[in-house]
Amino acid sequence: MRYLSTAYVRNHRARIKHRRGALMVSSPEGRQRIPLEAIDALVLLGGAQITTQAIDACVRHGVRVSSMQMSGKIRFVVHAGTSGNIHLRTALFQVVANESLSLELSKNIVAAKIQNSRKVVERWSRDASNPQDSEKLARQGKLIHKRVERLAQASTSDHVRGIEGDAARIYFRVLNQIVTPYDFKFPARSRRPPRDPVNALLGFCYGMLVTECIGAAESVGLDYQMGFFHRPRSGRPSLALDLAEEFRALTDRFVVSLIRRRQIIQSHFVETPGGGVYLNDNGRTKLIKIWEEHKGSEIRHQLLNRHVGRWALPSVQATLLARYLRKDLPSYPPFVLP
């Protein structure tokens, strides 16, 4: 696989056209040429405009076009027709419709998410300079791990969601403990709108992660709206959200690193009259640059027994899921941090 870049258009007044195999981005700041052969995704933030000719060129070159609100919420995703064959998608639909198989897949996905959350908390425990803080974090990690054991007895999807929510409550309390010394607060998870800078960071990064998972599912011929843990619902990228669950703790670790290294500070946010808190232009610019560097890092994939680029992980997991649906694998192996 070849690592291609994601192009981000952040200026509200930007206009994107196509000309001779490249995207021409015009804004009050000037013009920029982006060769289509050099990118695999285009992300529009805010009010940037794109012509139908440019969208057509992106589709023909296999470049995914995503439009996101400043909060990270996805407006739309445009891409080429789903690849792969109809038999793979039929197998996906059959598994989604089978309550027993969907339940098992949901348990696998949630187990991986909880294990990854525990491992991130244990990492923070080892990094703590204060022995008391380290011990407290270690205890929280053990509490999170106990929720994995309960999944084996979960007999319904609602039971699985309850266990996942219980683990998330413990985990987010830990997250507040981690960011508080750096003048950030995380009282609770809030989405629409995000009520504090930490929620603004999480929502924005989760949005970028989900767009990656949409592209990964499409690239192997899966319908990204047909999920297991996230049940199919009109307009929701349920399968992409399922895949994203396996990488949320990794994304949380990225967000915490931004705060700990003071790469993102309070002045990178703006509060709206309705009480929402969002990254400002400078904050988004800085975060996106570091996000792309993060995607270029390598992480050991336990099943493959080798290091894999962070950018490739969603595609690796989508491929493994496709192999399970084709019955090449006896079960779906979710991603678990080493």
C-alpha positions as a Markdown table, in Angstrom:
| # | Residue | x | y | z |
|---|---|---|---|---|
| 1 | Met | 0.0 | 0.0 | 0.0 |
| 2 | Arg | 1.2 | 3.5 | -0.8 |
| 3 | Tyr | 0.9 | 6.3 | 1.7 |
| 4 | Leu | -1.0 | 9.2 | 0.1 |
| 5 | Ser | -1.8 | 12.5 | 1.8 |
| 6 | Thr | -5.1 | 14.0 | 2.9 |
| 7 | Ala | -5.6 | 17.6 | 1.7 |
| 8 | Tyr | -7.5 | 19.9 | 4.1 |
| 9 | Val | -9.2 | 23.1 | 2.9 |
| 10 | Arg | -9.8 | 25.3 | 6.0 |
| 11 | Asn | -10.7 | 28.7 | 4.5 |
| 12 | His | -14.4 | 29.5 | 4.6 |
| 13 | Arg | -14.2 | 31.5 | 1.4 |
| 14 | Ala | -12.1 | 28.9 | -0.5 |
| 15 | Arg | -13.4 | 27.7 | -3.9 |
| 16 | Ile | -12.1 | 24.5 | -5.4 |
| 17 | Lys | -12.0 | 23.8 | -9.2 |
| 18 | His | -10.5 | 21.1 | -11.4 |
| 19 | Arg | -7.9 | 21.9 | -14.1 |
| 20 | Arg | -5.6 | 19.5 | -15.9 |
| 21 | Gly | -5.4 | 16.7 | -13.4 |
| 22 | Ala | -5.2 | 18.9 | -10.3 |
| 23 | Leu | -7.4 | 20.8 | -7.9 |
| 24 | Met | -7.1 | 24.5 | -7.9 |
| 25 | Val | -7.9 | 26.1 | -4.5 |
| 26 | Ser | -8.6 | 29.8 | -4.6 |
| 27 | Ser | -9.1 | 31.9 | -1.5 |
| 28 | Pro | -8.3 | 35.5 | -0.3 |
| 29 | Glu | -4.9 | 34.2 | 0.8 |
| 30 | Gly | -4.0 | 33.1 | -2.8 |
| 31 | Arg | -4.1 | 30.1 | -5.0 |
| 32 | Gln | -2.7 | 26.6 | -4.6 |
| 33 | Arg | -2.5 | 23.6 | -7.0 |
| 34 | Ile | -3.0 | 20.1 | -5.6 |
| 35 | Pro | -2.2 | 17.2 | -8.0 |
| 36 | Leu | -4.9 | 14.6 | -7.8 |
| 37 | Glu | -2.3 | 11.8 | -8.1 |
| 38 | Ala | -0.7 | 13.0 | -4.8 |
| 39 | Ile | -3.8 | 12.7 | -2.5 |
| 40 | Asp | -6.3 | 10.0 | -1.5 |
| 41 | Ala | -8.7 | 12.3 | 0.4 |
| 42 | Leu | -9.9 | 15.9 | 0.4 |
| 43 | Val | -11.5 | 17.3 | 3.6 |
| 44 | Leu | -13.5 | 20.5 | 3.4 |
| 45 | Leu | -13.8 | 22.4 | 6.7 |
| 46 | Gly | -16.5 | 25.0 | 7.3 |
| 47 | Gly | -17.9 | 26.8 | 4.2 |
| 48 | Ala | -15.4 | 25.9 | 1.5 |
| 49 | Gln | -17.0 | 25.4 | -1.9 |
| 50 | Ile | -16.2 | 22.8 | -4.5 |
| 51 | Thr | -17.5 | 22.6 | -8.1 |
| 52 | Thr | -19.2 | 19.6 | -9.6 |
| 53 | Gln | -16.4 | 19.2 | -12.1 |
| 54 | Ala | -13.9 | 19.0 | -9.2 |
| 55 | Ile | -16.0 | 16.4 | -7.4 |
| 56 | Asp | -16.2 | 14.4 | -10.7 |
| 57 | Ala | -12.5 | 14.5 | -11.1 |
| 58 | Cys | -11.9 | 13.4 | -7.5 |
| 59 | Val | -14.3 | 10.4 | -7.9 |
| 60 | Arg | -12.6 | 9.3 | -11.1 |
| 61 | His | -9.2 | 9.4 | -9.5 |
| 62 | Gly | -10.4 | 7.6 | -6.3 |
| 63 | Val | -10.1 | 10.7 | -4.1 |
| 64 | Arg | -12.6 | 10.7 | -1.2 |
| 65 | Val | -14.3 | 14.1 | -0.6 |
| 66 | Ser | -15.5 | 14.8 | 2.9 |
| 67 | Ser | -17.2 | 17.9 | 4.2 |
| 68 | Met | -17.0 | 18.5 | 8.0 |
| 69 | Gln | -18.4 | 21.1 | 10.3 |
| 70 | Met | -16.0 | 22.9 | 12.5 |
| 71 | Ser | -17.0 | 20.6 | 15.4 |
| 72 | Gly | -15.8 | 17.6 | 13.4 |
| 73 | Lys | -19.4 | 16.4 | 12.5 |
| 74 | Ile | -19.5 | 14.9 | 9.0 |
| 75 | Arg | -21.8 | 16.7 | 6.6 |
| 76 | Phe | -21.3 | 14.3 | 3.7 |
| 77 | Val | -18.8 | 12.0 | 2.0 |
| 78 | Val | -18.5 | 11.6 | -1.8 |
| 79 | His | -16.5 | 8.8 | -3.4 |
| 80 | Ala | -16.5 | 6.4 | -6.3 |
| 81 | Gly | -19.0 | 3.5 | -6.5 |
| 82 | Thr | -18.4 | 0.8 | -4.0 |
| 83 | Ser | -15.7 | -1.6 | -5.2 |
| 84 | Gly | -15.6 | -5.3 | -4.5 |
| 85 | Asn | -18.3 | -7.8 | -5.5 |
| 86 | Ile | -22.0 | -8.2 | -4.6 |
| 87 | His | -21.4 | -11.4 | -2.8 |
| 88 | Leu | -19.3 | -9.7 | -0.2 |
| 89 | Arg | -22.0 | -7.1 | 0.4 |
| 90 | Thr | -24.6 | -9.8 | 0.5 |
| 91 | Ala | -22.6 | -11.6 | 3.2 |
| 92 | Leu | -22.4 | -8.3 | 5.1 |
| 93 | Phe | -26.1 | -7.7 | 5.0 |
| 94 | Gln | -26.8 | -11.3 | 6.1 |
| 95 | Val | -24.5 | -11.0 | 9.1 |
| 96 | Val | -26.1 | -7.6 | 10.1 |
| 97 | Ala | -29.5 | -9.2 | 9.9 |
| 98 | Asn | -28.5 | -12.2 | 12.0 |
| 99 | Glu | -28.9 | -11.1 | 15.6 |
| 100 | Ser | -26.6 | -13.8 | 17.0 |
| 101 | Leu | -23.7 | -13.1 | 14.6 |
| 102 | Ser | -24.1 | -9.3 | 15.0 |
| 103 | Leu | -24.0 | -9.8 | 18.8 |
| 104 | Glu | -20.8 | -11.7 | 18.6 |
| 105 | Leu | -19.2 | -9.1 | 16.4 |
| 106 | Ser | -20.4 | -6.3 | 18.7 |
| 107 | Lys | -18.8 | -8.1 | 21.7 |
| 108 | Asn | -15.5 | -8.5 | 19.8 |
| 109 | Ile | -15.5 | -4.8 | 18.8 |
| 110 | Val | -16.4 | -3.6 | 22.3 |
| 111 | Ala | -13.9 | -5.9 | 24.0 |
| 112 | Ala | -11.2 | -4.5 | 21.8 |
| 113 | Lys | -12.3 | -0.9 | 22.6 |
| 114 | Ile | -12.3 | -1.6 | 26.4 |
| 115 | Gln | -8.9 | -3.4 | 26.3 |
| 116 | Asn | -7.4 | -0.5 | 24.4 |
| 117 | Ser | -8.9 | 2.0 | 26.9 |
| 118 | Arg | -7.3 | -0.1 | 29.7 |
| 119 | Lys | -3.9 | -0.2 | 28.0 |
| 120 | Val | -4.0 | 3.6 | 27.5 |
| 121 | Val | -4.8 | 4.1 | 31.2 |
| 122 | Glu | -2.0 | 1.8 | 32.2 |
| 123 | Arg | 0.4 | 3.8 | 30.0 |
| 124 | Trp | -0.7 | 7.0 | 31.8 |
| 125 | Ser | -0.2 | 5.2 | 35.1 |
| 126 | Arg | 3.4 | 4.3 | 34.2 |
| 127 | Asp | 4.0 | 7.9 | 33.1 |
| 128 | Ala | 2.7 | 9.5 | 36.3 |
| 129 | Ser | 5.4 | 11.2 | 38.4 |
| 130 | Asn | 3.4 | 11.0 | 41.6 |
| 131 | Pro | 3.2 | 7.4 | 43.0 |
| 132 | Gln | -0.3 | 8.1 | 44.4 |
| 133 | Asp | -1.6 | 9.2 | 41.0 |
| 134 | Ser | 0.1 | 6.2 | 39.4 |
| 135 | Glu | -1.6 | 3.8 | 41.9 |
| 136 | Lys | -5.0 | 5.5 | 41.4 |
| 137 | Leu | -4.7 | 5.2 | 37.6 |
| 138 | Ala | -3.7 | 1.5 | 37.9 |
| 139 | Arg | -6.8 | 0.8 | 40.0 |
| 140 | Gln | -9.0 | 2.5 | 37.4 |
| 141 | Gly | -7.4 | 0.4 | 34.7 |
| 142 | Lys | -8.3 | -2.8 | 36.5 |
| 143 | Leu | -11.9 | -1.6 | 36.9 |
| 144 | Ile | -12.1 | -1.0 | 33.1 |
| 145 | His | -10.6 | -4.5 | 32.5 |
| 146 | Lys | -13.3 | -6.1 | 34.6 |
| 147 | Arg | -15.9 | -4.8 | 32.1 |
| 148 | Val | -14.3 | -7.0 | 29.4 |
| 149 | Glu | -15.0 | -10.1 | 31.5 |
| 150 | Arg | -18.7 | -9.2 | 31.7 |
| 151 | Leu | -19.0 | -9.2 | 27.9 |
| 152 | Ala | -18.9 | -13.0 | 27.8 |
| 153 | Gln | -22.3 | -13.2 | 29.6 |
| 154 | Ala | -23.9 | -10.4 | 27.5 |
| 155 | Ser | -27.0 | -11.9 | 25.8 |
| 156 | Thr | -28.4 | -8.9 | 24.1 |
| 157 | Ser | -27.1 | -5.9 | 22.2 |
| 158 | Asp | -28.5 | -3.6 | 24.8 |
| 159 | His | -26.4 | -5.5 | 27.4 |
| 160 | Val | -23.3 | -4.9 | 25.4 |
| 161 | Arg | -24.0 | -1.2 | 25.1 |
| 162 | Gly | -24.6 | -1.0 | 28.8 |
| 163 | Ile | -21.2 | -2.6 | 29.5 |
| 164 | Glu | -19.5 | -0.3 | 27.0 |
| 165 | Gly | -21.1 | 2.7 | 28.5 |
| 166 | Asp | -20.1 | 1.7 | 32.0 |
| 167 | Ala | -16.5 | 1.3 | 30.9 |
| 168 | Ala | -16.6 | 4.6 | 29.2 |
| 169 | Arg | -17.8 | 6.4 | 32.3 |
| 170 | Ile | -14.8 | 5.1 | 34.3 |
| 171 | Tyr | -12.4 | 5.9 | 31.4 |
| 172 | Phe | -13.6 | 9.5 | 31.0 |
| 173 | Arg | -13.2 | 10.1 | 34.7 |
| 174 | Val | -9.6 | 9.1 | 34.2 |
| 175 | Leu | -9.3 | 11.4 | 31.2 |
| 176 | Asn | -10.4 | 14.3 | 33.4 |
| 177 | Gln | -7.7 | 13.4 | 36.0 |
| 178 | Ile | -5.0 | 13.4 | 33.3 |
| 179 | Val | -5.8 | 16.7 | 31.7 |
| 180 | Thr | -6.6 | 18.7 | 34.9 |
| 181 | Pro | -2.9 | 19.5 | 35.7 |
| 182 | Tyr | -2.6 | 21.2 | 32.3 |
| 183 | Asp | -5.4 | 23.7 | 32.9 |
| 184 | Phe | -8.0 | 21.7 | 31.0 |
| 185 | Lys | -11.2 | 20.3 | 32.4 |
| 186 | Phe | -13.3 | 17.3 | 31.1 |
| 187 | Pro | -16.4 | 17.1 | 33.3 |
| 188 | Ala | -18.3 | 14.9 | 30.9 |
| 189 | Arg | -18.6 | 13.9 | 27.3 |
| 190 | Ser | -20.6 | 16.5 | 25.4 |
| 191 | Arg | -21.1 | 16.4 | 21.6 |
| 192 | Arg | -23.7 | 18.8 | 20.2 |
| 193 | Pro | -22.3 | 21.2 | 20.9 |
| 194 | Pro | -19.0 | 20.4 | 22.7 |
| 195 | Arg | -19.0 | 22.4 | 25.9 |
| 196 | Asp | -15.2 | 22.5 | 26.6 |
| 197 | Pro | -11.9 | 22.4 | 24.8 |
| 198 | Val | -11.3 | 18.7 | 25.5 |
| 199 | Asn | -14.7 | 17.7 | 24.0 |
| 200 | Ala | -13.9 | 20.0 | 21.1 |
| 201 | Leu | -10.6 | 18.2 | 20.4 |
| 202 | Leu | -12.2 | 14.7 | 20.8 |
| 203 | Gly | -15.1 | 15.5 | 18.5 |
| 204 | Phe | -12.9 | 17.0 | 15.8 |
| 205 | Cys | -10.5 | 14.1 | 15.9 |
| 206 | Tyr | -13.2 | 11.5 | 16.0 |
| 207 | Gly | -14.8 | 13.1 | 13.0 |
| 208 | Met | -11.5 | 12.8 | 11.0 |
| 209 | Leu | -11.1 | 9.2 | 12.2 |
| 210 | Val | -14.6 | 8.2 | 11.0 |
| 211 | Thr | -13.9 | 9.7 | 7.5 |
| 212 | Glu | -10.9 | 7.4 | 7.4 |
| 213 | Cys | -13.0 | 4.4 | 8.4 |
| 214 | Ile | -15.6 | 5.3 | 5.7 |
| 215 | Gly | -12.9 | 5.2 | 3.1 |
| 216 | Ala | -11.4 | 2.0 | 4.5 |
| 217 | Ala | -14.8 | 0.2 | 4.3 |
| 218 | Glu | -15.5 | 1.4 | 0.8 |
| 219 | Ser | -12.0 | 0.5 | -0.4 |
| 220 | Val | -12.6 | -3.2 | 0.3 |
| 221 | Gly | -16.2 | -3.2 | -1.0 |
| 222 | Leu | -18.1 | -3.0 | 2.3 |
| 223 | Asp | -21.2 | -0.8 | 2.8 |
| 224 | Tyr | -20.1 | 1.6 | 5.6 |
| 225 | Gln | -23.7 | 2.1 | 6.7 |
| 226 | Met | -24.4 | -1.5 | 7.7 |
| 227 | Gly | -23.0 | -1.9 | 11.2 |
| 228 | Phe | -23.2 | -4.4 | 14.0 |
| 229 | Phe | -22.6 | -2.6 | 17.3 |
| 230 | His | -24.0 | 0.6 | 15.7 |
| 231 | Arg | -27.1 | -0.7 | 14.2 |
| 232 | Pro | -28.1 | 0.5 | 10.7 |
| 233 | Arg | -29.9 | 3.8 | 10.8 |
| 234 | Ser | -30.7 | 6.2 | 8.0 |
| 235 | Gly | -27.9 | 8.6 | 7.4 |
| 236 | Arg | -25.5 | 7.1 | 10.0 |
| 237 | Pro | -22.2 | 5.5 | 8.9 |
| 238 | Ser | -22.7 | 2.6 | 11.3 |
| 239 | Leu | -20.0 | 0.2 | 10.0 |
| 240 | Ala | -17.4 | 3.1 | 9.9 |
| 241 | Leu | -18.4 | 3.9 | 13.5 |
| 242 | Asp | -17.9 | 0.3 | 14.5 |
| 243 | Leu | -14.4 | 0.3 | 13.0 |
| 244 | Ala | -13.6 | 3.6 | 14.7 |
| 245 | Glu | -14.4 | 2.1 | 18.1 |
| 246 | Glu | -11.2 | 0.1 | 17.9 |
| 247 | Phe | -9.1 | 3.3 | 17.4 |
| 248 | Arg | -10.8 | 5.7 | 19.9 |
| 249 | Ala | -8.4 | 5.0 | 22.7 |
| 250 | Leu | -5.5 | 5.6 | 20.3 |
| 251 | Thr | -7.1 | 8.9 | 19.3 |
| 252 | Asp | -7.7 | 9.8 | 22.9 |
| 253 | Arg | -4.0 | 9.2 | 23.6 |
| 254 | Phe | -3.2 | 11.5 | 20.7 |
| 255 | Val | -5.5 | 14.3 | 22.2 |
| 256 | Val | -3.9 | 13.9 | 25.6 |
| 257 | Ser | -0.4 | 14.2 | 24.1 |
| 258 | Leu | -1.5 | 17.5 | 22.4 |
| 259 | Ile | -2.5 | 18.9 | 25.8 |
| 260 | Arg | 0.5 | 17.5 | 27.7 |
| 261 | Arg | 3.0 | 18.8 | 25.3 |
| 262 | Arg | 1.1 | 22.1 | 25.2 |
| 263 | Gln | 0.9 | 21.9 | 21.4 |
| 264 | Ile | -2.8 | 22.9 | 21.8 |
| 265 | Ile | -3.6 | 25.5 | 24.5 |
| 266 | Gln | -6.6 | 27.5 | 25.6 |
| 267 | Ser | -6.0 | 30.3 | 23.1 |
| 268 | His | -6.7 | 27.8 | 20.3 |
| 269 | Phe | -10.4 | 27.7 | 21.1 |
| 270 | Val | -13.4 | 30.0 | 20.7 |
| 271 | Glu | -16.7 | 29.9 | 22.6 |
| 272 | Thr | -19.9 | 30.6 | 20.7 |
| 273 | Pro | -23.0 | 32.4 | 22.1 |
| 274 | Gly | -24.8 | 29.1 | 22.5 |
| 275 | Gly | -22.1 | 27.7 | 24.8 |
| 276 | Gly | -20.3 | 25.6 | 22.3 |
| 277 | Val | -16.5 | 25.5 | 22.3 |
| 278 | Tyr | -14.6 | 24.9 | 19.1 |
| 279 | Leu | -11.1 | 25.1 | 17.7 |
| 280 | Asn | -10.3 | 28.4 | 16.1 |
| 281 | Asp | -8.5 | 28.7 | 12.7 |
| 282 | Asn | -5.1 | 28.6 | 14.3 |
| 283 | Gly | -6.0 | 25.6 | 16.5 |
| 284 | Arg | -7.4 | 23.6 | 13.5 |
| 285 | Thr | -4.3 | 24.4 | 11.4 |
| 286 | Lys | -2.0 | 23.2 | 14.1 |
| 287 | Leu | -4.0 | 20.1 | 15.0 |
| 288 | Ile | -4.3 | 19.0 | 11.4 |
| 289 | Lys | -0.5 | 19.3 | 10.9 |
| 290 | Ile | 0.1 | 17.1 | 14.0 |
| 291 | Trp | -2.7 | 14.7 | 13.0 |
| 292 | Glu | -1.0 | 14.0 | 9.7 |
| 293 | Glu | 2.3 | 13.4 | 11.5 |
| 294 | His | 0.5 | 11.0 | 13.9 |
| 295 | Lys | -1.0 | 9.1 | 10.9 |
| 296 | Gly | 2.6 | 8.6 | 9.7 |
| 297 | Ser | 3.7 | 6.9 | 12.9 |
| 298 | Glu | 3.9 | 3.1 | 13.1 |
| 299 | Ile | 2.2 | 0.8 | 15.6 |
| 300 | Arg | 2.7 | -2.9 | 16.1 |
| 301 | His | -0.3 | -5.0 | 14.8 |
| 302 | Gln | -0.4 | -8.1 | 17.0 |
| 303 | Leu | -2.2 | -10.3 | 14.6 |
| 304 | Leu | 0.1 | -9.4 | 11.7 |
| 305 | Asn | 3.1 | -9.5 | 14.0 |
| 306 | Arg | 4.7 | -6.4 | 12.4 |
| 307 | His | 4.6 | -2.7 | 12.5 |
| 308 | Val | 1.9 | -1.0 | 10.5 |
| 309 | Gly | 1.5 | 2.7 | 9.7 |
| 310 | Arg | -1.3 | 4.4 | 11.7 |
| 311 | Trp | -2.7 | 5.6 | 8.4 |
| 312 | Ala | -3.2 | 2.0 | 7.2 |
| 313 | Leu | -4.8 | 0.5 | 10.3 |
| 314 | Pro | -8.5 | 1.2 | 9.3 |
| 315 | Ser | -7.9 | -0.4 | 5.9 |
| 316 | Val | -6.2 | -3.4 | 7.6 |
| 317 | Gln | -9.2 | -3.9 | 9.8 |
| 318 | Ala | -11.7 | -3.5 | 7.0 |
| 319 | Thr | -9.8 | -6.1 | 5.0 |
| 320 | Leu | -9.8 | -8.5 | 8.0 |
| 321 | Leu | -13.5 | -8.0 | 8.3 |
| 322 | Ala | -14.0 | -8.7 | 4.6 |
| 323 | Arg | -12.0 | -11.9 | 5.0 |
| 324 | Tyr | -14.2 | -13.0 | 7.9 |
| 325 | Leu | -17.4 | -12.3 | 5.8 |
| 326 | Arg | -15.9 | -14.3 | 3.0 |
| 327 | Lys | -15.4 | -17.1 | 5.5 |
| 328 | Asp | -11.6 | -17.0 | 5.1 |
| 329 | Leu | -11.3 | -16.3 | 8.8 |
| 330 | Pro | -13.3 | -18.1 | 11.6 |
| 331 | Ser | -13.9 | -14.9 | 13.4 |
| 332 | Tyr | -13.2 | -11.2 | 13.1 |
| 333 | Pro | -10.0 | -10.1 | 14.9 |
| 334 | Pro | -10.4 | -6.5 | 16.1 |
| 335 | Phe | -7.4 | -4.2 | 16.6 |
| 336 | Val | -5.9 | -4.3 | 20.1 |
| 337 | Leu | -3.0 | -2.1 | 21.1 |
| 338 | Pro | 0.2 | -4.0 | 21.9 |
